[in-house]
Amino acid sequence: MSGADADLTGPKVWGSRLTIGALVVIVVVSLGVLALDRLFPPDFTRLAETSTAVLDRSDVPLRVFTTKGGLWRLRPDPDTVSSTYRDLLVDIEDKRFWFHPGVDPLALVRASLQVLTHGRVVSGGSTLTMQVVRLLEPRPRTLRSKLIEILRAIQLETRLSKRDILQIYLTLAPMGGNVEGVRAGSLAWFGKEPSALSDAEAALLVALPQNPTGLRPDRRVGAAEAARAKVLRRGAADGIVATGSLRTAMLTPVPTMRHAMPALAPHLAEQLAGTAPAGAAVRTTIDHDLQDGAERILAQALGSLPRPVNVAAIMADWQSGEVVARVGSGDYFDRRRSGAIDLTQAMRSPGSTLKPFIYGMAFDGLLAHPASLVRDAATRFDDYAPHNFDGGFNGDVTVRQALQMSLNLPAVVTLQRLGPLVFTERFKQAGLSLAFGDTDAAPGLPVALGGAGTTLQTLVTAYAALARGGEVDPLTTTPGAPHASSGILMGRAAADAVVDILSDMPPPGGFGARAGRIAFKTGTSYRFRDGWAVGFDQHHAIGVWMGRADGGTCAACVGVAAAQILFRLFDLLPPDPIERRKLEPVFAGPPPPALVRLDATNDPNGDRPRISFPIEGSRLLVDGDAGAALQSPVKLSALGGQRPYRWLVDGQPIESRSFAREALWRPEGEGFTTVTVVDAAGHSDRATVRILARRADPVEGATGIGALQQEP
């Protein structure tokens, strides 16, 4: 190789080595930065601690809860925040936010020169990203802290998008006191979402984080006005605030007190928040405006009711099953009214509100007809002698008249024909159970007049099913919940016949113009403990309860008073009169001969149930070892009475086939046992027997499974 060639090759070799060296340095530095980023990631702990919010069907807050640290802090969606606010924020705090890598060198140089020139800080050099670092990891204002902020800002920019960084600022920016973030600040100072901020409101929320204590408008009105004016003038100069709007914004008074945070549907909100993760946004089917209106109406109703009387209400879309308003009490904070108890879920006597379902099920089984005559007169049913609310009687009336007048005797006669057990089992099978004080007691005729327990939610669900044609769709407060029928209370033809009757109910005084618009029924429980009114129009079902949480007597708690509240709640909705149902021919015309008159009898089948096996006082020999579970079943059978039967052993129900006269029971061991059968009319028979285990040396004279001997 010539010397000339060697001279040419040398620089190339050195250049290549330098390039490789530079690449190695870059790789090493990059790996080092990456390692540091992984070893010391940003701390997002503060961002994770946000307020739990229960939202309405349109994501409007119903109730907001403070964080564990006592802060109001809500995570906003930057895209829904007022564009004026976003533009003013960037204009005031960080003009090059959308372009710099987390640090703005020009801003830092400018701030440094201003300190040298004026001897004090004139404007900060921190970017919005650096401010986000301070919000995430608060530190003392030192040079070391500033250097950490710069590094952390660059770190955030490599991890997050600009939108994500902005969202952190909008969530954590201090807005005075225990309020943080633009959404909580907007709700606290203006009572509105940040999407609806005016120029003046947006400017104040931009200024507040600069000095959240010194600029609080409820404590430093003048300082807050001056800071807002500065933001507005800068915004006008930069074309963000229109010149014509500037004067109006400058003259707008700043708020001098904070608004209360949303606290609608407190009972439902507490229930949902209690099962949701901290900081969750829980969406519901509730309509904010209807909930607010319903709470106002019930609060006003309390003004004329003495303590401790309270009221509760549920409003639902009966076509979808979605609850649009649920008020657990008229005043959540009134301890004397037990306001913190959710009375929509309290088990109470329903009074006469079950009568439409008694008639509907009787229509469904062709046991009654709307035009059937029934005598409203003093009648004794064994040891039960019901009377009407007013103490009088009306003689012969049609079933239609009896339901509209809410007469008691005709309802009891109809339930006797239907059978109390049939009625309550139909409710149970449809997922609408009725409660009885004695769990071992069979349902009897008093069920017709409220002799069972139920809740307001159950009643509204049942009336929604009536409006739907008899099909039960459980109410829900969860958006998008699957709608699956839980059962059938009665067929559509029977349901339409009941709705036709209830549509002609006379409205309460003062609401005559609403006649025919709403199908409804009232009820008053025994000794005026509960007043009820439940009804529906073409789309919504509403129920109202009034009474005392402790179950005491309340002279004002009558169905007509509850109906007044019911109709006021319907006035919150657009007029939507219920459509007249086209009745099936069987109910549109006169009743068939067998249903012209409904008569009361002491026993519809002419006899009472009688246990035919086992025999009273007998001994039953059952295969198995003494002291252990016995292996063979015992067949129970009965005659007479009105089926279906309900079998109980020592007070506990056992499974049996509907309308079968027999049931199988497997004894658990030796000893004396009482077997009881209850028919659909509530009549019963019982037999006490002794169970013995069959051994290798069987008792003399006993043969076969479940063999018996007469007890001496």
ZAMARGU-4260 file (C-alpha; in steps of 0.2 Angstrom, whole numbers, plus 5000, padded with zeros to 4 digits):
<rodrens>
0) 5000/5000/5000 | 5007/5017/4995 | 5009/5031/5008 | 4995/5041/4999 | 4983/5027/5002
5) 4988/5026/5021 | 4985/5044/5023 | 4967/5042/5015 | 4963/5027/5025 | 4968/5034/5043
10) 4954/5047/5044 | 4941/5035/5038 | 4945/5023/5052 | 4945/5036/5065 | 4928/5043/5058
15) 4921/5025/5059 | 4927/5023/5077 | 4920/5040/5082 | 4903/5035/5075 | 4903/5018/5083
20) 4908/5027/5100 | 4895/5039/5098 | 4882/5026/5095 | 4888/5016/5110 | 4887/5032/5121
25) 4869/5035/5115 | 4864/5017/5118 | 4872/5017/5135 | 4864/5034/5140 | 4847/5028/5133
30) 4848/5012/5143 | 4853/5021/5158 | 4838/5033/5156 | 4827/5019/5153 | 4833/5010/5168
35) 4831/5025/5179 | 4813/5027/5172 | 4809/5010/5177 | 4818/5011/5194 | 4810/5027/5198
40) 4793/5028/5190 | 4781/5043/5192 | 4771/5041/5208 | 4752/5042/5203 | 4746/5038/5220
45) 4737/5055/5222 | 4729/5053/5205 | 4721/5036/5210 | 4712/5044/5225 | 4697/5052/5218
50) 4679/5054/5224 | 4666/5041/5221 | 4652/5048/5211 | 4635/5041/5208 | 4629/5047/5191
55) 4612/5048/5183 | 4607/5040/5166 | 4616/5055/5157 | 4631/5055/5168 | 4626/5070/5178
60) 4631/5068/5196 | 4618/5063/5208 | 4629/5061/5224 | 4648/5064/5226 | 4658/5057/5241
65) 4674/5064/5247 | 4690/5054/5246 | 4697/5046/5262 | 4707/5061/5264 | 4692/5072/5264
70) 4694/5080/5247 | 4681/5083/5233 | 4691/5077/5218 | 4683/5071/5202 | 4691/5065/5186
75) 4685/5075/5171 | 4685/5071/5153 | 4696/5085/5145 | 4685/5084/5129 | 4670/5089/5138
80) 4678/5104/5148 | 4674/5121/5141 | 4685/5125/5127 | 4687/5143/5134 | 4693/5136/5150
85) 4706/5125/5141 | 4712/5139/5129 | 4713/5151/5144 | 4723/5139/5154 | 4736/5135/5141
90) 4737/5154/5136 | 4740/5159/5154 | 4751/5144/5161 | 4760/5137/5146 | 4758/5144/5128
95) 4769/5131/5120 | 4761/5116/5130 | 4756/5106/5115 | 4774/5107/5107 | 4787/5106/5120
100) 4794/5090/5128 | 4789/5094/5145 | 4801/5108/5148 | 4800/5125/5139 | 4818/5132/5138
105) 4812/5149/5132 | 4801/5151/5147 | 4815/5146/5159 | 4827/5159/5151 | 4813/5172/5152
110) 4810/5169/5170 | 4828/5169/5175 | 4831/5186/5166 | 4816/5193/5175 | 4823/5188/5192
115) 4840/5196/5188 | 4832/5212/5181 | 4818/5214/5194 | 4826/5205/5209 | 4810/5194/5211
120) 4800/5181/5202 | 4789/5190/5189 | 4783/5175/5180 | 4786/5156/5183 | 4796/5146/5170
125) 4786/5130/5175 | 4776/5121/5161 | 4759/5113/5164 | 4769/5097/5164 | 4780/5103/5177
130) 4765/5109/5187 | 4758/5091/5185 | 4774/5084/5193 | 4771/5096/5208 | 4753/5090/5210
135) 4758/5072/5209 | 4773/5074/5221 | 4772/5090/5231 | 4789/5096/5237 | 4796/5112/5245
140) 4801/5125/5232 | 4819/5123/5231 | 4832/5122/5217 | 4834/5104/5219 | 4815/5102/5218
145) 4815/5112/5202 | 4828/5100/5194 | 4818/5085/5199 | 4802/5093/5191 | 4812/5096/5175
150) 4817/5077/5175 | 4800/5071/5180 | 4792/5082/5167 | 4802/5074/5153 | 4799/5057/5160
155) 4780/5061/5160 | 4781/5067/5142 | 4789/5050/5137 | 4775/5040/5145 | 4759/5050/5143
160) 4750/5059/5129 | 4747/5078/5131 | 4729/5074/5133 | 4733/5063/5148 | 4745/5076/5156
165) 4731/5089/5154 | 4718/5077/5162 | 4730/5075/5177 | 4731/5094/5179 | 4712/5095/5177
170) 4710/5082/5191 | 4722/5089/5204 | 4723/5107/5202 | 4719/5116/5219 | 4702/5126/5218
175) 4702/5132/5236 | 4699/5123/5252 | 4696/5104/5250 | 4691/5106/5232 | 4703/5100/5218
180) 4701/5098/5200 | 4691/5108/5187 | 4675/5097/5188 | 4674/5098/5207 | 4679/5117/5207
185) 4665/5120/5194 | 4652/5111/5204 | 4658/5119/5221 | 4659/5137/5215 | 4645/5138/5201
190) 4634/5122/5204 | 4637/5116/5186 | 4648/5105/5175 | 4664/5112/5168 | 4656/5110/5150
195) 4644/5124/5153 | 4657/5137/5160 | 4655/5155/5155 | 4670/5166/5151 | 4670/5174/5168
200) 4668/5157/5177 | 4682/5149/5166 | 4694/5164/5170 | 4691/5162/5189 | 4695/5143/5188
205) 4711/5147/5178 | 4716/5159/5191 | 4712/5150/5207 | 4726/5137/5207 | 4739/5151/5206
210) 4735/5155/5224 | 4720/5144/5230 | 4720/5151/5248 | 4723/5169/5244 | 4711/5169/5229
215) 4696/5160/5237 | 4681/5171/5232 | 4671/5167/5248 | 4686/5174/5258 | 4695/5186/5246
220) 4682/5193/5235 | 4693/5208/5229 | 4709/5197/5226 | 4698/5184/5216 | 4690/5198/5205
225) 4708/5205/5201 | 4715/5188/5197 | 4700/5184/5186 | 4701/5201/5177 | 4720/5198/5173
230) 4715/5182/5165 | 4701/5189/5155 | 4711/5204/5149 | 4725/5192/5143 | 4712/5181/5135
235) 4704/5196/5126 | 4721/5202/5120 | 4725/5184/5113 | 4708/5182/5104 | 4701/5169/5116
240) 4688/5180/5124 | 4678/5191/5112 | 4679/5209/5114 | 4661/5211/5116 | 4660/5198/5130
245) 4674/5205/5140 | 4665/5219/5148 | 4650/5207/5153 | 4663/5195/5160 | 4672/5208/5170
250) 4656/5214/5178 | 4650/5197/5182 | 4650/5195/5202 | 4662/5181/5208 | 4653/5168/5219
255) 4654/5173/5237 | 4649/5155/5244 | 4652/5137/5239 | 4637/5127/5232 | 4633/5111/5241
260) 4640/5096/5231 | 4626/5085/5223 | 4617/5074/5236 | 4602/5067/5227 | 4596/5049/5229
265) 4606/5048/5245 | 4599/5030/5250 | 4602/5023/5233 | 4619/5032/5231 | 4626/5025/5248
270) 4620/5008/5243 | 4629/5008/5226 | 4645/5017/5233 | 4646/5005/5247 | 4649/4991/5234
275) 4659/5000/5221 | 4678/5003/5221 | 4684/5019/5228 | 4684/5033/5216 | 4672/5024/5204
280) 4659/5032/5193 | 4643/5022/5196 | 4630/5025/5182 | 4612/5022/5186 | 4595/5023/5177
285) 4590/5038/5187 | 4585/5054/5179 | 4593/5069/5188 | 4578/5081/5185 | 4565/5068/5190
290) 4574/5063/5205 | 4576/5082/5210 | 4558/5085/5207 | 4552/5070/5217 | 4563/5074/5232
295) 4556/5092/5232 | 4538/5086/5231 | 4541/5073/5245 | 4550/5086/5256 | 4535/5098/5253
300) 4523/5085/5258 | 4532/5083/5275 | 4528/5101/5279 | 4510/5096/5283 | 4514/5079/5291
305) 4519/5078/5310 | 4535/5070/5315 | 4539/5055/5315 | 4528/5052/5299 | 4539/5050/5283
310) 4536/5047/5264 | 4544/5037/5251 | 4542/5035/5232 | 4548/5026/5217 | 4546/5031/5198
315) 4549/5018/5185 | 4548/5016/5166 | 4536/5000/5166 | 4541/4996/5148 | 4559/4994/5152
320) 4559/4991/5171 | 4571/5005/5173 | 4569/5016/5189 | 4570/5034/5185 | 4568/5041/5203
325) 4569/5033/5220 | 4566/5043/5236 | 4569/5033/5251 | 4562/5046/5263 | 4556/5064/5262
330) 4571/5071/5272 | 4586/5060/5274 | 4593/5071/5288 | 4578/5071/5299 | 4582/5060/5313
335) 4565/5061/5321 | 4557/5054/5305 | 4571/5041/5304 | 4576/5049/5287 | 4591/5038/5285
340) 4581/5023/5283 | 4577/5018/5265 | 4558/5016/5266 | 4556/5010/5248 | 4563/4994/5254
345) 4554/4993/5271 | 4542/4978/5274 | 4525/4985/5277 | 4506/4980/5276 | 4500/4984/5259
350) 4482/4988/5264 | 4470/4987/5249 | 4484/4988/5235 | 4483/4969/5232 | 4465/4969/5228
355) 4468/4972/5209 | 4479/4956/5209 | 4466/4946/5218 | 4453/4951/5205 | 4465/4949/5191
360) 4470/4931/5195 | 4451/4927/5198 | 4448/4934/5180 | 4462/4924/5174 | 4455/4907/5181
365) 4437/4912/5176 | 4432/4912/5194 | 4425/4930/5193 | 4420/4943/5180 | 4420/4962/5180
370) 4401/4962/5179 | 4399/4948/5192 | 4388/4953/5206 | 4394/4950/5224 | 4385/4955/5240
375) 4394/4968/5251 | 4386/4963/5267 | 4391/4958/5285 | 4399/4940/5283 | 4408/4929/5294
380) 4422/4917/5287 | 4424/4905/5301 | 4432/4916/5314 | 4436/4930/5302 | 4423/4945/5301
385) 4430/4959/5290 | 4421/4975/5287 | 4423/4990/5276 | 4434/5006/5279 | 4419/5016/5283
390) 4410/5003/5293 | 4395/5002/5281 | 4389/4990/5268 | 4383/4993/5250 | 4373/4977/5246
395) 4374/4970/5229 | 4388/4978/5218 | 4398/4972/5203 | 4416/4967/5204 | 4420/4982/5194
400) 4411/4994/5207 | 4419/4984/5221 | 4437/4987/5215 | 4434/5005/5211 | 4426/5008/5228
405) 4439/4997/5237 | 4426/4987/5246 | 4433/4974/5258 | 4420/4960/5258 | 4419/4957/5239
410) 4438/4956/5239 | 4438/4943/5253 | 4424/4933/5244 | 4434/4933/5228 | 4450/4928/5237
415) 4440/4914/5245 | 4436/4907/5228 | 4453/4909/5221 | 4462/4903/5237 | 4475/4913/5248
420) 4488/4900/5245 | 4486/4901/5226 | 4487/4919/5227 | 4502/4920/5237 | 4511/4906/5228
425) 4508/4915/5211 | 4516/4931/5218 | 4531/4920/5225 | 4533/4911/5208 | 4534/4928/5199
430) 4548/4933/5211 | 4537/4945/5221 | 4536/4937/5238 | 4524/4942/5252 | 4530/4941/5270
435) 4520/4934/5285 | 4524/4937/5303 | 4523/4918/5307 | 4534/4909/5294 | 4525/4893/5298
440) 4507/4900/5296 | 4498/4897/5280 | 4491/4912/5271 | 4473/4916/5275 | 4459/4927/5269
445) 4466/4943/5278 | 4479/4944/5264 | 4465/4952/5254 | 4465/4967/5266 | 4484/4969/5269
450) 4487/4954/5280 | 4505/4951/5273 | 4521/4961/5272 | 4528/4969/5256 | 4539/4983/5250
455) 4535/4999/5240 | 4547/4992/5227 | 4538/4976/5226 | 4521/4985/5224 | 4528/4996/5210
460) 4535/4980/5201 | 4518/4972/5203 | 4509/4987/5196 | 4521/4988/5182 | 4518/4970/5177
465) 4499/4974/5177 | 4502/4988/5165 | 4513/4976/5155 | 4499/4963/5153 | 4504/4952/5168
470) 4522/4949/5165 | 4534/4953/5179 | 4550/4962/5174 | 4561/4966/5190 | 4565/4985/5192
475) 4583/4990/5190 | 4594/5005/5193 | 4608/4997/5182 | 4609/5004/5164 | 4609/4991/5151
480) 4604/4977/5163 | 4596/4962/5154 | 4577/4962/5155 | 4571/4945/5158 | 4554/4941/5164
485) 4554/4933/5182 | 4536/4926/5180 | 4518/4929/5176 | 4505/4936/5188 | 4490/4934/5176
490) 4486/4933/5158 | 4485/4948/5147 | 4466/4947/5145 | 4464/4947/5164 | 4477/4961/5166
495) 4468/4972/5153 | 4452/4969/5162 | 4459/4976/5178 | 4468/4990/5170 | 4451/4995/5162
500) 4443/4996/5179 | 4457/5006/5187 | 4458/5018/5173 | 4441/5024/5178 | 4446/5027/5196
505) 4441/5045/5202 | 4456/5055/5205 | 4459/5064/5222 | 4452/5081/5225 | 4460/5095/5215
510) 4466/5083/5201 | 4449/5081/5192 | 4457/5086/5175 | 4468/5071/5176 | 4453/5059/5176
515) 4456/5044/5165 | 4474/5048/5162 | 4481/5037/5176 | 4476/5019/5182 | 4479/5019/5200
520) 4474/5011/5217 | 4475/5017/5235 | 4477/5008/5251 | 4477/5010/5270 | 4483/4997/5282
525) 4476/4992/5298 | 4475/5005/5311 | 4482/5019/5299 | 4499/5013/5299 | 4502/5015/5281
530) 4495/5025/5267 | 4498/5019/5249 | 4495/5025/5231 | 4502/5016/5216 | 4497/5019/5198
535) 4503/5020/5180 | 4501/5030/5164 | 4506/5024/5146 | 4525/5023/5151 | 4528/5026/5169
540) 4523/5017/5185 | 4524/5027/5202 | 4521/5021/5220 | 4520/5032/5235 | 4521/5026/5253
545) 4518/5036/5269 | 4519/5031/5287 | 4530/5029/5302 | 4547/5020/5301 | 4543/5012/5318
550) 4526/5005/5312 | 4516/5016/5323 | 4498/5023/5320 | 4497/5038/5309 | 4480/5046/5308
555) 4486/5056/5292 | 4492/5040/5283 | 4478/5036/5272 | 4477/5031/5254 | 4469/5047/5248
560) 4483/5058/5255 | 4496/5047/5246 | 4486/5049/5230 | 4488/5068/5231 | 4507/5065/5231
565) 4506/5052/5217 | 4497/5064/5206 | 4509/5078/5209 | 4523/5066/5204 | 4515/5062/5188
570) 4514/5080/5185 | 4533/5080/5183 | 4531/5069/5168 | 4524/5075/5151 | 4506/5071/5149
575) 4505/5053/5143 | 4487/5046/5146 | 4485/5027/5147 | 4478/5020/5132 | 4461/5011/5134
580) 4464/4992/5133 | 4453/4982/5120 | 4445/4969/5131 | 4443/4951/5126 | 4425/4945/5122
585) 4425/4935/5138 | 4427/4951/5148 | 4419/4964/5137 | 4402/4956/5137 | 4390/4950/5151
590) 4397/4937/5163 | 4393/4918/5159 | 4379/4911/5169 | 4391/4903/5182 | 4398/4919/5186
595) 4383/4930/5187 | 4384/4930/5206 | 4399/4926/5218 | 4393/4919/5234 | 4403/4917/5250
600) 4404/4900/5257 | 4413/4893/5273 | 4422/4881/5262 | 4422/4882/5243 | 4423/4863/5241
605) 4411/4859/5254 | 4424/4850/5266 | 4440/4853/5275 | 4457/4844/5271 | 4459/4828/5280
610) 4476/4818/5282 | 4472/4801/5276 | 4490/4795/5280 | 4498/4794/5292 | 4485/4791/5305
615) 4485/4802/5321 | 4494/4793/5335 | 4502/4780/5324 | 4520/4773/5324 | 4529/4773/5307
620) 4543/4761/5305 | 4556/4767/5292 | 4571/4758/5286 | 4587/4765/5293 | 4598/4764/5309
625) 4593/4772/5325 | 4601/4789/5328 | 4605/4791/5310 | 4596/4798/5295 | 4583/4786/5289
630) 4584/4780/5271 | 4566/4777/5265 | 4553/4791/5262 | 4536/4791/5269 | 4521/4795/5258
635) 4509/4808/5265 | 4492/4810/5258 | 4476/4820/5261 | 4458/4821/5255 | 4445/4835/5254
640) 4448/4854/5255 | 4454/4865/5241 | 4470/4861/5232 | 4484/4865/5231 | 4490/4858/5247
645) 4505/4864/5258 | 4513/4851/5268 | 4523/4855/5284 | 4533/4844/5296 | 4536/4851/5313
650) 4531/4868/5306 | 4544/4867/5291 | 4537/4866/5274 | 4542/4851/5263 | 4542/4850/5244
655) 4527/4844/5235 | 4519/4844/5217 | 4507/4857/5214 | 4489/4851/5216 | 4494/4833/5220
660) 4486/4825/5235 | 4502/4816/5240 | 4519/4821/5245 | 4535/4812/5250 | 4544/4815/5266
665) 4561/4808/5272 | 4562/4808/5291 | 4578/4814/5298 | 4578/4802/5313 | 4567/4794/5327
670) 4555/4803/5338 | 4538/4811/5338 | 4533/4822/5323 | 4518/4833/5319 | 4513/4832/5300
675) 4501/4847/5294 | 4492/4850/5278 | 4485/4867/5274 | 4473/4869/5259 | 4472/4884/5247
680) 4458/4891/5258 | 4469/4891/5273 | 4460/4876/5282 | 4472/4863/5290 | 4473/4846/5297
685) 4487/4838/5307 | 4493/4821/5314 | 4506/4818/5327 | 4515/4801/5324 | 4531/4793/5331
690) 4545/4788/5319 | 4554/4772/5323 | 4569/4765/5314 | 4567/4747/5306 | 4579/4735/5314
695) 4584/4717/5311 | 4570/4712/5323 | 4556/4723/5317 | 4542/4728/5328 | 4529/4714/5327
700) 4515/4718/5315 | 4524/4731/5305 | 4527/4728/5287 | 4533/4737/5272 | 4541/4755/5270
705) 4532/4768/5280 | 4522/4754/5289 | 4513/4759/5304 | 4506/4753/5321 | 4492/4761/5331
710) 4500/4769/5346 | 4493/4761/5362
</rodrens>
